[in-house]
Structure formats: C-alpha cells, structure tokens
Amino acid sequence: MTELIDTHCHIQSIALETHDQAEHSTRELWAKADALTPDGVVQAAIDSGVTKMICVGCDMPDSRLAVDFVQNRPACWASIGIHPHEADSYVNQVDKLADFSNLLSGSKIVAIGECGLDYFYNHSDKLAQQTILKFQIELALKHDLPMIFHVRDAFDDFWQIYDSYQAVRGVVHSYTDNLANLQKALDRKLLIGVNGIVTFAKDLGQLDVYRSVPLDSLVLETDSPFLTPTPYRGTINEPKRVVNIADFVADLRGEDLEKLSAVTTSNARNLFGI
C-alpha cells in the first residue's frame, strides 16, 4: 500500500505528567492509555503504512517538546505554534515571543502552527488571538514556512487577516465549516485537513463538504489523541488511524484508495517538504 502521512498529531505528550499548560488535556488523555509509549506509537503507525508524522505544538513548552521529540525519530517532524486558546498568555509578552521565535534555530521544523482564531470557545480575547496570529504569519513568511491553521467560528476575521499578507501557504486543519469557506480556502490555494470527524459526522451537508474538497487540496490527519475515527470511538486516537480515515474518505468520495493515499501523501510532502 502507498505510504500515508499524518499531518497533525500531538504524540510528543505521550507518557508525560500532566500540569497546567496548553497540552494539559492532551497529556491527560494520553495518560488514560498508559500502556502506550512514544516509540511504540510511532512504530505502530509505520507498521500500518503511516510512515511520516508531524508533531504539532500548541504553546511554547509544547512546541519545544515537539522539536525535541522529533530529533531522533526519522519518521517525525515538528511544527511550532501558539494556539488561539493560549493567545492571552503571549500577547505583548516580548520575551516569550522571542523565545518562541528562537525555537526555529532547531532542526526538523517544517511549519508554524497550530495557530489561528477560535471564537467558539473564546478562551482568549479576540484581539489577542488576532495579534498572535499576525505574529505567527509574519514569522512563517520570514522563514519561508507553511502554516497549520485552526479556525473555528471565525472565518470572517481570519480571511481579513490572511488577505492582508501575500504568499502565505498552509493547511486549514480539521476542517468542519461550510462550502462557502471551503471555496475561499481553495481560492487561496490552502490545503484542507480531514481527520476522524469525517467518520462520525451526522450532518449530510458536512459530508458533502468532504466530498467537495478537490483531491489535490486534501491532506489527512488524526489530531491524536483526539477525534478517534469509527469504529474505534472510545479509545485513544493514534497516528496509525490515518489508515482508517483514508479508507473511509475514499469510500465516501467513490475514489480508489491507492490513488487517494498517493495524492494526499504527495500533497503533504509538497507542502511540508518531507
């Protein structure tokens, strides 16, 4: 079978103690699967045909953890980001933002993100979210890196910010919005990240959105340990489940699985340079 790529996972938090940081809930979830080890999860993915994984950071400590995690793991690369939920902790914090930027002196960093706007939860002030998003866009442009965007109930402001820059490239991670915003993303040459949500979505309109993503704009992800696909709901998600997501998406779209696997893998390689 053609290799697959998990373009978005949080496996750098496996088997670590929980504490009050952005990845707190991530670590808590991994702790429920205490038999899992970092190298075991990576090897299980490789054995399933998921040969490359991007470990995505959500704040400064989590991003540093991701960078460290990937160094001696040939199948893994890192993305560093400040999630919109964490924006309040970074806005106007010059030293923190400088430390974050300095992470880019490390190796195997292939993107900036997870970053964006989230007005569904509003864990951070909207203006703070916008400011931190702009900071990360400018950082990505400076270093010629693609971006991993998280956008929820905030596309109007997101497009306004996005369009104020030129040559931004990236992926809209875990896309669940409507056809209109899908088209706006496609018009801007952004890729669309699809994960286990597709396997348990009940809204027929949502399934139509997933059918409508052009194959050359599609990448696959798990967002593990979250969003476990059916039929594995109730268990902790892992990168190996990209195989199940690919199979479901191919069936949903009436496409050949080998072709879908090959094209989504090529899309990920081209965007992230892996």
ZIQUIRA-V610496 format. One record per pair of residues at least 4 apart in sequence whose C-alpha atoms are under 7 Angstrom apart, sorted by sequence separation. I is the first residue (numbers start at 0). J is the second residue. If there is no record, write none. Layout:
# ZIQUIRA-V610496
((I & J) (I & J))
This chain:
# ZIQUIRA-V610496
((19 & 23) (22 & 26) (23 & 27) (24 & 28) (25 & 29) (26 & 30) (27 & 31) (29 & 33) (35 & 39) (36 & 40) (37 & 41) (38 & 42) (39 & 43) (40 & 44) (41 & 45) (42 & 46) (43 & 47) (44 & 48) (45 & 49) (57 & 61) (58 & 62) (59 & 63) (60 & 64) (61 & 65) (62 & 66) (63 & 67) (64 & 68) (65 & 69) (66 & 70) (81 & 85) (82 & 86) (86 & 90) (92 & 96) (93 & 97) (94 & 98) (95 & 99) (96 & 100) (97 & 101) (98 & 102) (117 & 121) (123 & 127) (124 & 128) (125 & 129) (126 & 130) (127 & 131) (128 & 132) (129 & 133) (130 & 134) (131 & 135) (132 & 136) (133 & 137) (134 & 138) (135 & 139) (136 & 140) (137 & 141) (138 & 142) (139 & 143) (140 & 144) (150 & 154) (153 & 157) (154 & 158) (155 & 159) (156 & 160) (157 & 161) (158 & 162) (159 & 163) (176 & 180) (177 & 181) (178 & 182) (179 & 183) (180 & 184) (181 & 185) (182 & 186) (183 & 187) (184 & 188) (185 & 189) (193 & 197) (196 & 200) (202 & 206) (203 & 207) (204 & 208) (205 & 209) (206 & 210) (207 & 211) (208 & 212) (212 & 216) (213 & 217) (222 & 226) (227 & 231) (228 & 232) (236 & 240) (240 & 244) (241 & 245) (242 & 246) (243 & 247) (244 & 248) (245 & 249) (246 & 250) (247 & 251) (248 & 252) (249 & 253) (250 & 254) (255 & 259) (256 & 260) (257 & 261) (258 & 262) (259 & 263) (260 & 264) (261 & 265) (262 & 266) (263 & 267) (264 & 268) (265 & 269) (266 & 270) (267 & 271) (268 & 272) (18 & 23) (35 & 40) (44 & 49) (45 & 50) (56 & 61) (57 & 62) (81 & 86) (103 & 108) (123 & 128) (139 & 144) (184 & 189) (200 & 205) (212 & 217) (221 & 226) (227 & 232) (249 & 254) (254 & 259) (268 & 273) (17 & 23) (44 & 50) (56 & 62) (69 & 75) (89 & 95) (139 & 145) (249 & 255) (69 & 76) (89 & 96) (139 & 146) (227 & 234) (249 & 256) (69 & 77) (227 & 235) (17 & 26) (56 & 65) (227 & 236) (16 & 26) (17 & 27) (55 & 65) (225 & 235) (226 & 236) (246 & 256) (249 & 259) (15 & 26) (54 & 65) (66 & 77) (224 & 235) (225 & 236) (65 & 77) (116 & 128) (224 & 236) (12 & 25) (13 & 26) (116 & 129) (223 & 236) (224 & 237) (12 & 26) (223 & 237) (14 & 29) (223 & 238) (245 & 260) (13 & 29) (14 & 30) (221 & 237) (228 & 244) (62 & 79) (115 & 132) (174 & 191) (221 & 238) (62 & 80) (114 & 132) (171 & 189) (174 & 192) (14 & 33) (170 & 189) (171 & 190) (172 & 191) (173 & 192) (174 & 193) (221 & 240) (169 & 189) (170 & 190) (171 & 191) (172 & 192) (173 & 193) (221 & 241) (54 & 75) (168 & 189) (169 & 190) (170 & 191) (171 & 192) (173 & 194) (220 & 241) (14 & 36) (52 & 74) (53 & 75) (54 & 76) (55 & 77) (56 & 78) (58 & 80) (59 & 81) (146 & 168) (147 & 169) (148 & 170) (149 & 171) (170 & 192) (219 & 241) (13 & 36) (51 & 74) (52 & 75) (53 & 76) (54 & 77) (55 & 78) (56 & 79) (57 & 80) (58 & 81) (145 & 168) (146 & 169) (147 & 170) (148 & 171) (149 & 172) (13 & 37) (50 & 74) (51 & 75) (52 & 76) (53 & 77) (54 & 78) (55 & 79) (56 & 80) (57 & 81) (58 & 82) (111 & 135) (145 & 169) (146 & 170) (147 & 171) (148 & 172) (53 & 78) (57 & 82) (147 & 172) (191 & 216) (192 & 217) (193 & 218) (194 & 219) (190 & 216) (191 & 217) (192 & 218) (193 & 219) (194 & 220) (195 & 221) (10 & 37) (58 & 85) (140 & 167) (190 & 217) (191 & 218) (192 & 219) (193 & 220) (194 & 221) (111 & 139) (190 & 218) (192 & 220) (199 & 228) (77 & 107) (78 & 108) (178 & 208) (196 & 226) (198 & 228) (199 & 229) (76 & 107) (77 & 108) (78 & 109) (79 & 110) (80 & 111) (81 & 112) (82 & 113) (83 & 114) (177 & 208) (195 & 226) (198 & 229) (76 & 108) (77 & 109) (78 & 110) (79 & 111) (80 & 112) (81 & 113) (82 & 114) (83 & 115) (119 & 151) (195 & 227) (196 & 228) (76 & 109) (78 & 111) (79 & 112) (80 & 113) (81 & 114) (82 & 115) (83 & 116) (111 & 144) (114 & 147) (115 & 148) (116 & 149) (117 & 150) (118 & 151) (119 & 152) (195 & 228) (78 & 112) (80 & 114) (83 & 117) (110 & 144) (111 & 145) (112 & 146) (113 & 147) (114 & 148) (115 & 149) (116 & 150) (117 & 151) (118 & 152) (109 & 144) (110 & 145) (111 & 146) (112 & 147) (113 & 148) (114 & 149) (115 & 150) (116 & 151) (117 & 152) (118 & 153) (21 & 57) (87 & 123) (110 & 146) (111 & 147) (112 & 148) (113 & 149) (117 & 153) (21 & 58) (70 & 107) (86 & 123) (87 & 124) (90 & 127) (110 & 147) (116 & 153) (84 & 122) (85 & 123) (22 & 61) (63 & 102) (84 & 123) (59 & 99) (83 & 123) (87 & 127) (90 & 130) (86 & 127) (90 & 131) (116 & 157) (210 & 251) (66 & 108) (86 & 128) (210 & 252) (11 & 54) (5 & 49) (10 & 54) (219 & 263) (3 & 48) (4 & 49) (8 & 53) (9 & 54) (83 & 128) (86 & 131) (218 & 263) (2 & 48) (3 & 49) (4 & 50) (5 & 51) (6 & 52) (7 & 53) (8 & 54) (9 & 55) (217 & 263) (2 & 49) (3 & 50) (4 & 51) (5 & 52) (6 & 53) (7 & 54) (8 & 55) (215 & 262) (2 & 50) (4 & 52) (5 & 53) (7 & 55) (214 & 262) (218 & 266) (195 & 244) (198 & 247) (218 & 267) (194 & 244) (215 & 266) (11 & 64) (11 & 65) (56 & 112) (57 & 113) (11 & 68) (55 & 112) (56 & 113) (55 & 113) (21 & 85) (169 & 270) (145 & 270) (145 & 271) (110 & 271) (109 & 271) (49 & 239) (47 & 239) (49 & 241) (44 & 238) (29 & 224) (44 & 239) (28 & 224) (43 & 239) (40 & 237) (25 & 224) (32 & 235) (6 & 219) (7 & 220) (8 & 221) (9 & 222) (10 & 223) (5 & 219) (6 & 220) (7 & 221) (8 & 222) (9 & 223) (4 & 219) (5 & 220) (7 & 222) (8 & 223) (9 & 224) (5 & 221) (8 & 238) (5 & 238) (5 & 241) (1 & 257) (0 & 257) (3 & 260) (2 & 260) (1 & 260) (1 & 261) (4 & 264) (3 & 264) (6 & 267))
